[in-house]
Amino acid sequence: MTSVPAGLPTEGPDRERRLNEAIAAYLEAVERGEAPDRAAILGRAPDLEAELASFFANLDHLERLSPAILPFPASTQQLPPADPPAPSGAVDPPRSIPGPVRYFGDYEILDVLARGGMGIVYRARQVSLDRTIALKMTREGRSASPEDLVRFRLEAGAVALLDHPNIVPIYESGEHEGYHYYSMKLVEGGDLAAWMGRFRGDFRASARLMATVARAVHYAHRRGILHRDLKPANIMLAGRAADPPDRLIPVVADFGLAKHLGSAESHGLTTSGSVVGTPGYMAPEQAEGKSRSASTAVDIHALGAILFEMLAGRPLFRGETVVATLQLIREAEAPRLRSIDPLIPRDLETIVATCLRKSPEDRYPSAEALAEDLERWLDDRPIRARPASIAERAARWARRRPAVAASLALAAVATIATALAIRGHATAARAESERDAEATRRVQAEAGLGEAAKSSAFELVAAAERAWEGDDPSSADEWLDRCPEPHRGWEWYHLRRRFHSELLTLRGHNGFLCAASFKPNGEQVACVGEPAGLFLWDAQAGRAIRHIPGHDGLSYGLAFDRSGTRLAVARPGGWLGVYELKDGSTLASFQAHRGWAAAVAFSEDGTKLASSGQDGIVRLWDLAASPWPSTAASGRTFRGHAGPVFGVALSADGRRIASAGDDGAVRIWSIADPGDVAERVLRGHAGVVRAVTFHPSEPVLASAGEDRVVRVWDIETGSERLRFGDFGNRVDGLAYSPDGRRIATACLDRSVRVWDARTGELQATFHGHAAPVFSVRFSPDGSRLASASQDACVKVWDLRNEPGSRLLAEVPHAGAESDRPGWVGGLAFHPSGVELAVGGVRRSLVVWNPRSGAIRRDPHTGWPATLSVRYSPEGQRLAVAGTDRVLRILDATTLDEIASAEDYNEGIASLAFHPSGKVLATGGGDPLRVVQEPSGKMPSADGRPRSITLRDPATGSPLRTLSGHVGSIHALAYTRKGDRLISAGSDGLIRVWDHGSGRLVRTLNVTEAGGPVHALAVSPDGRILASAGAGKVIELWDLETGRRLRTLAGHSNWILALTFHPDGSRLASAGGDRTIRIWDPETGREALTLRGHRDRVHGLAFSPDGRVLASASADGAVRVWEAEDRPTGEAMH
């Protein structure tokens, strides 16, 4: 007996829909392995007998031909067809192709990824470019129907039109030996269907992922492409299995049912009444067979259905059969999410419900609108969607059940229905009006501004940062490279700098590198590899010094002796070589092991040389007795490992030798003990141990290997002190810093990491290698790190600074660890950009070179704290003000005091030079109240009247006073023309003054944000004013009209600093949430978030050339965030 439904529907909107449902039910039974009774099916639907009989006949004809119809042309016929897909929810690993290697044109077929109704997707290697890709081809080849070929070409064409970081890109399409195909990027990761369970309960990760998908779908819609088959199986997730859900990057795939809006060809593929899509994710209009009239609303419905499943842990509708599922989609209301899980936030329930409304016009007007609402919820802002009213629900119910609704003829019911209808129509009209207004605003915003391209640029930058954080530097660079040059903002150049923050990249090796090490003086780096040979580099200039001749071929390990003049190398065949660096001559060469030699190590005093190898033996030579060994027999032997030994190390005191083996053990021998029995055997690793290193001064040892964990051992007791690690693969390289406070690791996940040796806390991660990293070593002074990788590069990293930013060395404002950090807030760039003046609590004033990090002048003034600092426009004067309520005007070159002025009554809280340099404005207030407040809080207004004083910058004497503020005046700013002075402070009002007359031109009330205003910035063209403060948002104002243009939300605490980029294309903000955010003021989009400060950020300034952003914080730190130099003449738009 089969499980085909006992009865097919006899009523419905049309014959075509019932025919499709009958065929779908038959195919569903066949896929379950059943044998449906065709006669019974024909008998239950006599009016469809002719069409069903024709379908069965065609199916039988195809099955008779199937032995000759292979999924590959003749050149690959030995390959088996794809296996059926794994059960839903299982992660189906790729299936390897047995037998000899097979080729399809330029592609080497590796394994089967997926199989669909129209094509098969393979993992393949494109031979000419040596890259692994996904290859999709038609299943039937020459026997494919014309309709299938048209649909396949349309799919390839649809994907080719789309260039978006969250849509699988197509590389090539064509036809080979009768088989149509196209190749696309291979997304290494599962699909959302397989990983759905990981999102259960993580509402923010679900919303964030679907917002990204919605923006990708909106991008396709704008280019006239409907997907029509969005479902979890068609959303690939780029990332690693160990990644948390919010680290997974969605990529939309499989446009096999895509429709070109307005394309006659695509319309011809879908007859009236055809059901197109996947049951469970279809929109009601798809389930009704209205595929030809489908709009973007069908994709919005599918997005809602996917998000419903992510949040609820179950599909939206799932009947016992396809027919039952389609009926539910057409007639049943979507369940309320909170009835399934009360913990689901109400706003998310509303967003999903809006997507799933039966009528297309009641859903979101665009996928972008859906993405924006999800992002509003993620940012804790009000969403625009609202739950359906009672009137709307009643009206929709009546539309679905007109006969029942008509029978409700009681007068009271009619009266209520009329009232509800009127109210419903009014609500719908208002909603329509709001949608029209929003559409108008969007069109106006996009007109002439390239908003779509700019939005795509933001998405590319975001994808690049995600790839970088996911240990995928190659993809990160690829995303950046795809960003159009006209839309590359400061954030793009900063990320490029961050992604390539290494001090040096040493290239030119002809193969992968196994090991690298600093010469003891830190001036040179040596490296070996396969078949790279032995190279010596200048570690300062990055210049190749010597390729030691006669040493071509594979080498695994190397070590400098104490003098730095000799180098030992471990080679295949068990050979060790010792070389004189001065001339490259060979001092010794002999076979020390059977099989390969893996590692070598000199003792700290240079009198001992140890080695390990494939034979499971550790050998030790005493160089004091015999300078260089000549045979294996001349060395001492240590046995005990049950397999190869990969790592060897000598303790700093020369008393012990340690080894790391294939048997998962770390062995420690006492050199003084005449036997070869290990003093200690340390067990705990679950797998091969690859690396071992001694602490430089304590009886401590660290080890790491294939279990992806670093273990720190107490040598005296043999106990494990610490374990740490969050590695994506095995750890091959391990090193203690010279002071023993840090441990560096090299991992096959392509990362280099630095850890706190006592706590295991991750201190820094360096990305940049494009392949596994095998070796890592500290420089003798501990300030640099050298890493060697399979990508044939050695990289030298700066450990004093984080990638993309620089903590100014020996910050004089920071206190001792036991002290409270010295507050730093006032900072300003000299107009030339060569100096950065910083004021603070512990040191009143310091002038830095922002490029080198060197202190140019540190006057040791003895003043109280300096909290406001400004250079005059021509750069001749430097004005400073602080907690002693004294204004000091200094010579900017010598820092000698030119003039001073006291304001003991009001104090001085803010400064601003007129663009002419002939007037200095000071704002009254008590800045000490700001300094003394705890982190995350700001003082309220003290209620005292404060004024602005315009002063002669040569003498500090008052020229005019502007009154009206109540409480401290936190911010002053001039327009570039100097005709307007803007002030703001504790009273929450922004005042615009005419500079010439002193007249108050306008008052701006920040009612939307509320609270004190602490920061102002005027765009370089003088058109836009940015303000921010206690309201946690930035407000942009039209200075000419006083109209509020837009609000930028994202900060979670007070905003204390604002600065425009010199070309006006970006606005930077910072404050109490310790973050710095980069904005596009034109669109209001946040472009990037910078993190690194440990307390609130008070000072922020771009350098005059726009390359550097400086920040100062209450944590006592001054940071400079650097961007890569922009090509000459290039400007941001």
Sequence and secondary structure as in RCSB ss.txt:
>XXXX:A:sequence
MTSVPAGLPTEGPDRERRLNEAIAAYLEAVERGEAPDRAAILGRAPDLEAELASFFANLDHLERLSPAILPFPAS
TQQLPPADPPAPSGAVDPPRSIPGPVRYFGDYEILDVLARGGMGIVYRARQVSLDRTIALKMTREGRSASPEDLV
RFRLEAGAVALLDHPNIVPIYESGEHEGYHYYSMKLVEGGDLAAWMGRFRGDFRASARLMATVARAVHYAHRRGI
LHRDLKPANIMLAGRAADPPDRLIPVVADFGLAKHLGSAESHGLTTSGSVVGTPGYMAPEQAEGKSRSASTAVDI
HALGAILFEMLAGRPLFRGETVVATLQLIREAEAPRLRSIDPLIPRDLETIVATCLRKSPEDRYPSAEALAEDLE
RWLDDRPIRARPASIAERAARWARRRPAVAASLALAAVATIATALAIRGHATAARAESERDAEATRRVQAEAGLG
EAAKSSAFELVAAAERAWEGDDPSSADEWLDRCPEPHRGWEWYHLRRRFHSELLTLRGHNGFLCAASFKPNGEQV
ACVGEPAGLFLWDAQAGRAIRHIPGHDGLSYGLAFDRSGTRLAVARPGGWLGVYELKDGSTLASFQAHRGWAAAV
AFSEDGTKLASSGQDGIVRLWDLAASPWPSTAASGRTFRGHAGPVFGVALSADGRRIASAGDDGAVRIWSIADPG
DVAERVLRGHAGVVRAVTFHPSEPVLASAGEDRVVRVWDIETGSERLRFGDFGNRVDGLAYSPDGRRIATACLDR
SVRVWDARTGELQATFHGHAAPVFSVRFSPDGSRLASASQDACVKVWDLRNEPGSRLLAEVPHAGAESDRPGWVG
GLAFHPSGVELAVGGVRRSLVVWNPRSGAIRRDPHTGWPATLSVRYSPEGQRLAVAGTDRVLRILDATTLDEIAS
AEDYNEGIASLAFHPSGKVLATGGGDPLRVVQEPSGKMPSADGRPRSITLRDPATGSPLRTLSGHVGSIHALAYT
RKGDRLISAGSDGLIRVWDHGSGRLVRTLNVTEAGGPVHALAVSPDGRILASAGAGKVIELWDLETGRRLRTLAG
HSNWILALTFHPDGSRLASAGGDRTIRIWDPETGREALTLRGHRDRVHGLAFSPDGRVLASASADGAVRVWEAED
RPTGEAMH
>XXXX:A:secstr
   S S   S SS HHHHHHHHHHHHHHHHHTT    HHHHHHH GGGHHHHHHHHHHHHHHHHHGGG  SS GG
GTTS        TTS    EE  SS EEETTEEEEEEEEE SSEEEEEEEETTTTEEEEEEEESSGGG  HHHHH
HHHHHHHHHHT   TTB  EEEEEEETTEEEEEEE   S BHHHHGGGGTT HHHHHHHHHHHHHHHHHHHHTTE
E     GGGEEEES TTS GGG EEEE   TT EETT HHHHHTS TT   S TTT  HHHHTT GGG  HHHHH
HHHHHHHHHHHHSS S   SSHHHHHHHHHHS    HHHH TTS HHHHHHHHHHT SSGGGS SSHHHHHHHHH
HHHTT   S     HHHHHHHHHHH HHHHHH   HHHHHHHHHHHHHHHHHHHHHHHHHHHHHHHHHHHHTTTT
HHHHHHHHHHHHHHHHHHHTT HHHHHHHHHTS GGG  HHHHHHHHHHT  SEEE   SSEEEEEEE TTSSEE
EEEEEBBEEEEEETTT  EEEE TT  B   EEEE TTSSEEEEE GGGEEEEEETTT  EEEEEE SSS EEEE
EE TTS EEEEEETTS EEEEETTTSSS  SGGGSEEE   SS EEEEEE TTSSEEEEEETTSEEEEEETTSSS
 S SEEEE  SS EEEEEE SSSSEEEEEETTS EEEEETTT  EEEEE   SS EEEEEE TTSSEEEEEETTS
 EEEEETTT  EEEEE   SS EEEEEE TTSSEEEEEETTS EEEEETTS TTEEE TT TT   TTS    EE
EEEE TTSS EEEEESSSSEEEE TTT  EEE      S EEEEEE TTSSEEEEEETTSEEEEEETTT  EEEE
EE TTT   EEEE TTSS EEEE   THHHHHS TT        EEEEEEE TTT  EEEEEEEEES   EEEE 
TTSSEEEEE TTSEEEEEETTT  EEEEEE TTT S EEEEEE TTS EEEEEETTSEEEEEETTT  EEEEEE 
 SS EEEEEE TTSS EEEEETTS EEEEETTTTEEEEEE   SS EEEEEE TTSSEEEEEETTS EEEEE   
  TT    
